[in-house]
Amino acid sequence: MNTHDSNTRTTSLSHRSLIHRARAALRRRFDVSAGHDAGMSTVEYAVGTIAAAAFGAVLYTVVSGDSIPDALGGIIEQALNTSV
């Protein structure tokens, strides 16, 4: 075995070690960043549910008032009484 072969193997091993350490560091960084974001979707669903419930309450209040049923009744009555 000559010195060139020995240096090539050492360089190859150091590159493999470097790649292994880089992959391990990226994996750790990904695991940490993914861990902090895990509860985010739950919060988004909760806010969306509250917004939908609030919208439903407002819509129910508007529709159950006197003006909307009277307006719809007037539109239907006008449509039925129209001569063609």
MMTF fields as JSON, N, C-alpha, C and O atoms, coordinates in Angstrom:
{
  "mmtfVersion": "1.0.0",
  "mmtfProducer": "UNKNOWN",
  "numBonds": 335,
  "numAtoms": 336,
  "numGroups": 84,
  "numChains": 1,
  "numModels": 1,
  "chainsPerModel": [1],
  "groupsPerChain": [84],
  "chainIdList": ["A"],
  "bondAtomList": [4, 2, 8, 6, 12, 10, 16, 14, 20, 18, 24, 22, 28, 26, 32, 30, 36, 34, 40, 38, 44, 42, 48, 46, 52, 50, 56, 54, 60, 58, 64, 62, 68, 66, 72, 70, 76, 74, 80, 78, 84, 82, 88, 86, 92, 90, 96, 94, 100, 98, 104, 102, 108, 106, 112, 110, 116, 114, 120, 118, 124, 122, 128, 126, 132, 130, 136, 134, 140, 138, 144, 142, 148, 146, 152, 150, 156, 154, 160, 158, 164, 162, 168, 166, 172, 170, 176, 174, 180, 178, 184, 182, 188, 186, 192, 190, 196, 194, 200, 198, 204, 202, 208, 206, 212, 210, 216, 214, 220, 218, 224, 222, 228, 226, 232, 230, 236, 234, 240, 238, 244, 242, 248, 246, 252, 250, 256, 254, 260, 258, 264, 262, 268, 266, 272, 270, 276, 274, 280, 278, 284, 282, 288, 286, 292, 290, 296, 294, 300, 298, 304, 302, 308, 306, 312, 310, 316, 314, 320, 318, 324, 322, 328, 326, 332, 330],
  "bondOrderList": [1, 1, 1, 1, 1, 1, 1, 1, 1, 1, 1, 1, 1, 1, 1, 1, 1, 1, 1, 1, 1, 1, 1, 1, 1, 1, 1, 1, 1, 1, 1, 1, 1, 1, 1, 1, 1, 1, 1, 1, 1, 1, 1, 1, 1, 1, 1, 1, 1, 1, 1, 1, 1, 1, 1, 1, 1, 1, 1, 1, 1, 1, 1, 1, 1, 1, 1, 1, 1, 1, 1, 1, 1, 1, 1, 1, 1, 1, 1, 1, 1, 1, 1],
  "groupList": [{"groupName": "MET", "atomNameList": ["N", "CA", "C", "O"], "elementList": ["N", "C", "C", "O"], "formalChargeList": [0, 0, 0, 0], "bondAtomList": [1, 0, 2, 1, 3, 2], "bondOrderList": [1, 1, 2], "singleLetterCode": "M", "chemCompType": "L-PEPTIDE LINKING"}, {"groupName": "ASN", "atomNameList": ["N", "CA", "C", "O"], "elementList": ["N", "C", "C", "O"], "formalChargeList": [0, 0, 0, 0], "bondAtomList": [1, 0, 2, 1, 3, 2], "bondOrderList": [1, 1, 2], "singleLetterCode": "N", "chemCompType": "L-PEPTIDE LINKING"}, {"groupName": "THR", "atomNameList": ["N", "CA", "C", "O"], "elementList": ["N", "C", "C", "O"], "formalChargeList": [0, 0, 0, 0], "bondAtomList": [1, 0, 2, 1, 3, 2], "bondOrderList": [1, 1, 2], "singleLetterCode": "T", "chemCompType": "L-PEPTIDE LINKING"}, {"groupName": "HIS", "atomNameList": ["N", "CA", "C", "O"], "elementList": ["N", "C", "C", "O"], "formalChargeList": [0, 0, 0, 0], "bondAtomList": [1, 0, 2, 1, 3, 2], "bondOrderList": [1, 1, 2], "singleLetterCode": "H", "chemCompType": "L-PEPTIDE LINKING"}, {"groupName": "ASP", "atomNameList": ["N", "CA", "C", "O"], "elementList": ["N", "C", "C", "O"], "formalChargeList": [0, 0, 0, 0], "bondAtomList": [1, 0, 2, 1, 3, 2], "bondOrderList": [1, 1, 2], "singleLetterCode": "D", "chemCompType": "L-PEPTIDE LINKING"}, {"groupName": "SER", "atomNameList": ["N", "CA", "C", "O"], "elementList": ["N", "C", "C", "O"], "formalChargeList": [0, 0, 0, 0], "bondAtomList": [1, 0, 2, 1, 3, 2], "bondOrderList": [1, 1, 2], "singleLetterCode": "S", "chemCompType": "L-PEPTIDE LINKING"}, {"groupName": "ARG", "atomNameList": ["N", "CA", "C", "O"], "elementList": ["N", "C", "C", "O"], "formalChargeList": [0, 0, 0, 0], "bondAtomList": [1, 0, 2, 1, 3, 2], "bondOrderList": [1, 1, 2], "singleLetterCode": "R", "chemCompType": "L-PEPTIDE LINKING"}, {"groupName": "LEU", "atomNameList": ["N", "CA", "C", "O"], "elementList": ["N", "C", "C", "O"], "formalChargeList": [0, 0, 0, 0], "bondAtomList": [1, 0, 2, 1, 3, 2], "bondOrderList": [1, 1, 2], "singleLetterCode": "L", "chemCompType": "L-PEPTIDE LINKING"}, {"groupName": "ILE", "atomNameList": ["N", "CA", "C", "O"], "elementList": ["N", "C", "C", "O"], "formalChargeList": [0, 0, 0, 0], "bondAtomList": [1, 0, 2, 1, 3, 2], "bondOrderList": [1, 1, 2], "singleLetterCode": "I", "chemCompType": "L-PEPTIDE LINKING"}, {"groupName": "ALA", "atomNameList": ["N", "CA", "C", "O"], "elementList": ["N", "C", "C", "O"], "formalChargeList": [0, 0, 0, 0], "bondAtomList": [1, 0, 2, 1, 3, 2], "bondOrderList": [1, 1, 2], "singleLetterCode": "A", "chemCompType": "L-PEPTIDE LINKING"}, {"groupName": "PHE", "atomNameList": ["N", "CA", "C", "O"], "elementList": ["N", "C", "C", "O"], "formalChargeList": [0, 0, 0, 0], "bondAtomList": [1, 0, 2, 1, 3, 2], "bondOrderList": [1, 1, 2], "singleLetterCode": "F", "chemCompType": "L-PEPTIDE LINKING"}, {"groupName": "VAL", "atomNameList": ["N", "CA", "C", "O"], "elementList": ["N", "C", "C", "O"], "formalChargeList": [0, 0, 0, 0], "bondAtomList": [1, 0, 2, 1, 3, 2], "bondOrderList": [1, 1, 2], "singleLetterCode": "V", "chemCompType": "L-PEPTIDE LINKING"}, {"groupName": "GLY", "atomNameList": ["N", "CA", "C", "O"], "elementList": ["N", "C", "C", "O"], "formalChargeList": [0, 0, 0, 0], "bondAtomList": [1, 0, 2, 1, 3, 2], "bondOrderList": [1, 1, 2], "singleLetterCode": "G", "chemCompType": "PEPTIDE LINKING"}, {"groupName": "GLU", "atomNameList": ["N", "CA", "C", "O"], "elementList": ["N", "C", "C", "O"], "formalChargeList": [0, 0, 0, 0], "bondAtomList": [1, 0, 2, 1, 3, 2], "bondOrderList": [1, 1, 2], "singleLetterCode": "E", "chemCompType": "L-PEPTIDE LINKING"}, {"groupName": "TYR", "atomNameList": ["N", "CA", "C", "O"], "elementList": ["N", "C", "C", "O"], "formalChargeList": [0, 0, 0, 0], "bondAtomList": [1, 0, 2, 1, 3, 2], "bondOrderList": [1, 1, 2], "singleLetterCode": "Y", "chemCompType": "L-PEPTIDE LINKING"}, {"groupName": "PRO", "atomNameList": ["N", "CA", "C", "O"], "elementList": ["N", "C", "C", "O"], "formalChargeList": [0, 0, 0, 0], "bondAtomList": [1, 0, 2, 1, 3, 2], "bondOrderList": [1, 1, 2], "singleLetterCode": "P", "chemCompType": "L-PEPTIDE LINKING"}, {"groupName": "GLN", "atomNameList": ["N", "CA", "C", "O"], "elementList": ["N", "C", "C", "O"], "formalChargeList": [0, 0, 0, 0], "bondAtomList": [1, 0, 2, 1, 3, 2], "bondOrderList": [1, 1, 2], "singleLetterCode": "Q", "chemCompType": "L-PEPTIDE LINKING"}],
  "groupTypeList": [0, 1, 2, 3, 4, 5, 1, 2, 6, 2, 2, 5, 7, 5, 3, 6, 5, 7, 8, 3, 6, 9, 6, 9, 9, 7, 6, 6, 6, 10, 4, 11, 5, 9, 12, 3, 4, 9, 12, 0, 5, 2, 11, 13, 14, 9, 11, 12, 2, 8, 9, 9, 9, 9, 10, 12, 9, 11, 7, 14, 2, 11, 11, 5, 12, 4, 5, 8, 15, 4, 9, 7, 12, 12, 8, 8, 13, 16, 9, 7, 1, 2, 5, 11],
  "groupIdList": [1, 2, 3, 4, 5, 6, 7, 8, 9, 10, 11, 12, 13, 14, 15, 16, 17, 18, 19, 20, 21, 22, 23, 24, 25, 26, 27, 28, 29, 30, 31, 32, 33, 34, 35, 36, 37, 38, 39, 40, 41, 42, 43, 44, 45, 46, 47, 48, 49, 50, 51, 52, 53, 54, 55, 56, 57, 58, 59, 60, 61, 62, 63, 64, 65, 66, 67, 68, 69, 70, 71, 72, 73, 74, 75, 76, 77, 78, 79, 80, 81, 82, 83, 84],
  "secStructList": [7, 7, 2, 2, 2, 2, 2, 2, 2, 2, 2, 2, 2, 2, 2, 2, 2, 2, 2, 2, 2, 2, 2, 2, 2, 2, 2, 2, 2, 2, 2, 2, 2, 2, 2, 2, 6, 6, 6, 2, 2, 2, 2, 2, 2, 2, 2, 2, 2, 2, 2, 2, 2, 2, 2, 2, 2, 2, 2, 2, 2, 2, 2, 2, 1, 1, 2, 2, 2, 2, 2, 2, 2, 2, 2, 2, 2, 2, 2, 2, 2, 7, 7, 7],
  "xCoordList": [0.842, 0.0, 0.894, 1.795, 0.662, 1.499, 0.815, -0.323, 1.497, 0.998, -0.22, -1.121, -0.259, -1.386, -2.683, -3.71, -2.651, -3.834, -4.297, -5.497, -3.369, -3.693, -4.35, -5.327, -3.828, -4.41, -5.796, -6.69, -5.98, -7.281, -8.314, -9.444, -7.949, -8.884, -9.204, -10.358, -8.225, -8.451, -9.367, -10.284, -9.123, -9.97, -11.384, -12.349, -11.516, -12.832, -13.573, -14.77, -12.871, -13.492, -13.883, -14.937, -13.053, -13.394, -14.6, -15.423, -14.71, -15.882, -17.14, -18.19, -17.031, -18.187, -18.593, -19.78, -17.61, -17.894, -18.56, -19.507, -18.062, -18.635, -20.073, -20.953, -20.309, -21.662, -22.587, -23.729, -22.098, -22.895, -23.251, -24.398, -22.28, -22.543, -23.502, -24.364, -23.359, -24.257, -25.687, -26.633, -25.836, -27.186, -27.792, -28.975, -26.986, -27.477, -27.891, -28.909, -27.113, -27.448, -28.74, -29.587, -28.89, -30.122, -31.326, -32.4, -31.145, -32.237, -32.647, -33.838, -31.66, -31.968, -32.687, -33.657, -32.212, -32.844, -34.277, -35.171, -34.5, -35.848, -36.76, -37.909, -36.254, -37.061, -37.458, -38.593, -36.545, -36.838, -37.847, -38.799, -37.658, -38.578, -39.955, -40.965, -40.012, -41.306, -42.005, -43.234, -41.247, -41.838, -42.521, -43.56, -41.95, -42.553, -43.822, -44.681, -43.948, -45.084, -46.215, -47.245, -46.039, -47.011, -48.37, -49.388, -48.434, -49.702, -50.342, -51.459, -49.66, -50.159, -51.46, -52.369, -51.572, -52.795, -53.979, -55.098, -53.766, -54.841, -55.351, -56.561, -54.46, -54.853, -55.608, -56.609, -55.137, -55.827, -57.236, -58.175, -57.382, -58.715, -59.613, -60.794, -59.079, -59.87, -60.335, -61.497, -59.446, -59.816, -60.842, -61.796, -60.654, -61.615, -62.988, -64.009, -63.013, -64.285, -64.994, -66.209, -64.242, -64.843, -65.382, -66.47, -64.626, -65.084, -66.345, -67.266, -66.396, -67.587, -68.795, -69.906, -68.581, -69.691, -70.189, -71.395, -69.266, -69.663, -70.427, -71.431, -69.956, -70.651, -72.046, -73.009, -72.152, -73.452, -74.4, -75.589, -73.88, -74.721, -75.214, -76.381, -74.335, -74.74, -75.757, -76.755, -75.519, -76.444, -77.809, -78.841, -77.818, -79.086, -79.842, -81.06, -79.113, -79.749, -80.363, -81.473, -79.659, -80.173, -81.382, -82.387, -81.285, -82.37, -83.6, -84.727, -83.396, -84.547, -85.206, -86.24, -84.636, -85.267, -86.497, -86.785, -87.216, -88.46, -88.223, -89.043, -87.149, -86.972, -86.708, -87.236, -85.918, -85.57, -86.779, -87.073, -87.485, -88.67, -89.721, -90.361, -89.91, -90.866, -90.417, -91.229, -89.114, -88.592, -88.711, -89.119, -88.356, -88.484, -89.943, -90.255, -90.826, -92.26, -92.768, -93.574, -92.299, -92.706, -92.2, -92.919, -90.976, -90.413, -91.188, -91.506, -91.501, -92.237, -93.654, -94.16, -94.287, -95.664, -95.677, -96.572, -94.698, -94.614, -94.377, -94.962, -93.531, -93.266, -94.505, -94.753, -95.282, -96.495, -97.616, -98.448, -97.635, -98.718, -98.369, -99.177, -97.208, -96.813, -97.534, -97.581, -98.098, -98.773, -97.757, -96.925, -97.864, -96.935, -97.618, -97.001],
  "yCoordList": [-1.162, 0.0, 1.234, 1.344, 2.139, 3.327, 4.473, 4.333, 5.587, 6.729, 7.354, 7.832, 7.357, 7.946, 7.202, 7.835, 5.862, 5.062, 5.322, 5.394, 5.46, 5.718, 7.082, 7.222, 8.078, 9.425, 9.451, 10.138, 8.715, 8.663, 8.024, 8.506, 6.957, 6.3, 7.208, 7.276, 7.897, 8.816, 9.948, 10.325, 10.487, 11.555, 11.045, 11.735, 9.855, 9.265, 9.065, 9.341, 8.588, 8.396, 9.729, 9.831, 10.737, 12.035, 12.653, 13.315, 12.441, 12.921, 12.191, 12.806, 10.899, 10.12, 10.58, 10.722, 10.811, 11.272, 12.645, 12.903, 13.51, 14.848, 14.77, 15.459, 13.939, 13.774, 13.195, 13.632, 12.228, 11.625, 12.672, 12.74, 13.479, 14.509, 15.568, 16.05, 15.934, 16.927, 16.408, 17.132, 15.149, 14.561, 14.5, 14.791, 14.123, 14.047, 15.433, 15.566, 16.462, 17.823, 18.295, 18.911, 18.008, 18.379, 17.644, 18.225, 16.365, 15.591, 16.187, 16.318, 16.551, 17.159, 18.485, 18.776, 19.291, 20.59, 20.413, 21.147, 19.46, 19.202, 18.714, 19.145, 17.819, 17.304, 18.412, 18.44, 19.319, 20.43, 21.372, 21.784, 21.725, 22.659, 22.039, 22.733, 20.769, 20.105, 19.969, 20.005, 19.816, 19.68, 20.95, 20.885, 22.116, 23.377, 23.68, 24.419, 23.132, 23.433, 22.425, 22.544, 21.443, 20.356, 20.848, 20.363, 21.775, 22.251, 23.342, 23.767, 23.798, 24.911, 24.581, 25.411, 23.414, 23.086, 22.989, 23.333, 22.536, 22.461, 23.858, 24.065, 24.807, 26.183, 26.765, 27.461, 26.485, 26.994, 26.421, 27.139, 25.127, 24.533, 25.151, 25.389, 25.413, 26.014, 27.415, 27.763, 28.213, 29.568, 29.509, 30.287, 28.607, 28.454, 28.019, 28.492, 27.121, 26.668, 27.803, 27.957, 28.602, 29.745, 30.758, 31.302, 31.014, 31.953, 31.441, 32.215, 30.148, 29.572, 29.649, 29.939, 29.393, 29.485, 30.922, 31.16, 31.876, 33.286, 33.696, 34.405, 33.253, 33.56, 32.938, 33.564, 31.711, 31.055, 31.8, 31.925, 32.294, 33.046, 34.348, 34.711, 35.039, 36.28, 35.98, 36.69, 34.951, 34.579, 34.189, 34.577, 33.432, 33.044, 34.274, 34.366, 35.222, 36.438, 37.239, 37.755, 37.348, 38.105, 37.408, 38.052, 36.099, 35.364, 35.252, 35.28, 35.126, 34.968, 36.305, 36.326, 37.414, 38.718, 38.847, 37.966, 39.944, 40.147, 40.553, 40.232, 41.235, 41.793, 40.729, 40.836, 39.719, 38.699, 37.828, 37.679, 37.249, 36.455, 37.276, 36.772, 38.557, 39.412, 39.669, 39.647, 39.915, 40.176, 38.923, 39.01, 37.756, 36.514, 36.215, 35.781, 36.446, 36.24, 37.159, 36.75, 38.4, 39.357, 38.938, 39.054, 38.454, 38.004, 36.814, 36.761, 35.852, 34.66, 35.019, 34.511, 35.896, 36.318, 37.06, 36.849, 37.919, 38.641, 37.682, 37.849, 36.677, 35.712, 34.882, 34.561, 34.533, 33.731, 34.554, 34.009, 35.847, 36.69, 37.308, 38.047, 37.023, 37.594, 36.847, 35.617, 37.637, 36.993, 36.842, 37.713, 35.738, 35.448, 35.629, 35.431],
  "zCoordList": [0.0, 0.0, 0.0, 0.832, -0.901, -0.93, -0.188, 0.261, -0.062, 0.7, 0.038, 0.727, -1.286, -2.022, -1.707, -1.464, -1.707, -1.388, 0.047, 0.311, 0.945, 2.344, 2.496, 3.231, 1.814, 1.875, 1.246, 1.741, 0.168, -0.495, 0.411, 0.495, 1.084, 2.006, 3.184, 3.606, 3.717, 4.835, 4.402, 5.132, 3.223, 2.705, 2.486, 2.814, 1.941, 1.708, 3.026, 3.113, 4.051, 5.356, 5.989, 6.617, 5.83, 6.409, 5.687, 6.319, 4.369, 3.632, 4.09, 4.274, 4.269, 4.747, 6.137, 6.429, 6.987, 8.34, 8.309, 9.052, 7.455, 7.32, 6.814, 7.329, 5.817, 5.282, 6.357, 6.5, 7.097, 8.161, 9.222, 9.665, 9.627, 10.635, 10.102, 10.837, 8.826, 8.234, 8.181, 8.494, 7.782, 7.744, 9.136, 9.314, 10.128, 11.501, 12.0, 12.679, 11.67, 12.079, 11.411, 12.059, 10.128, 9.426, 9.998, 10.149, 10.315, 10.897, 12.249, 12.531, 13.09, 14.385, 14.195, 14.895, 13.247, 13.01, 12.512, 12.933, 11.631, 11.121, 12.236, 12.335, 13.073, 14.175, 15.135, 15.612, 15.422, 16.324, 15.698, 16.362, 14.419, 13.781, 13.591, 13.711, 13.301, 13.136, 14.479, 14.543, 15.539, 16.867, 17.335, 17.992, 17.007, 17.419, 16.638, 17.119, 15.467, 14.611, 14.775, 14.113, 15.642, 15.744, 16.226, 15.733, 17.154, 17.679, 16.853, 17.147, 15.832, 15.053, 14.344, 14.319, 13.778, 13.052, 14.009, 13.628, 15.228, 16.212, 16.533, 16.629, 16.697, 16.976, 15.784, 15.96, 14.59, 13.407, 13.292, 12.948, 13.579, 13.551, 14.616, 14.362, 15.795, 16.871, 16.484, 16.694, 15.925, 15.507, 14.376, 14.365, 13.441, 12.352, 12.845, 12.346, 13.824, 14.398, 15.116, 14.99, 15.872, 16.57, 15.569, 15.759, 14.503, 13.473, 12.787, 12.526, 12.495, 11.851, 12.782, 12.337, 14.062, 15.024, 15.142, 15.209, 15.167, 15.236, 13.981, 14.067, 12.817, 11.567, 11.567, 11.125, 12.06, 12.152, 13.078, 12.785, 14.19, 15.129, 14.499, 14.649, 13.801, 13.124, 12.032, 11.903, 11.256, 10.187, 10.751, 10.203, 11.833, 12.467, 12.969, 12.814, 13.572, 14.079, 12.933, 13.066, 11.82, 10.676, 10.06, 9.757, 9.876, 9.223, 10.118, 9.625, 11.409, 12.305, 12.634, 13.302, 12.184, 12.376, 11.493, 10.683, 11.653, 10.901, 9.452, 8.592, 9.158, 7.819, 6.754, 5.647, 7.052, 6.05, 5.688, 4.502, 6.657, 6.264, 5.525, 4.603, 5.925, 5.223, 3.787, 2.862, 3.608, 2.263, 1.395, 0.237, 1.947, 1.182, 0.851, -0.258, 1.803, 1.554, 0.457, -0.379, 0.459, -0.579, -1.95, -2.943, -2.008, -3.291, -3.818, -5.007, -2.951, -3.373, -3.8, -4.8, -3.032, -3.385, -4.717, -5.535, -4.936, -6.217, -7.359, -8.429, -7.164, -8.221, -8.54, -9.702, -7.519, -7.763, -8.409, -9.134, -8.15, -8.689, -10.049, -10.611, -10.572, -11.862, -12.976, -13.002, -13.902, -15.046, -16.183, -16.435, -16.826, -17.92, -19.238, -20.285]
}
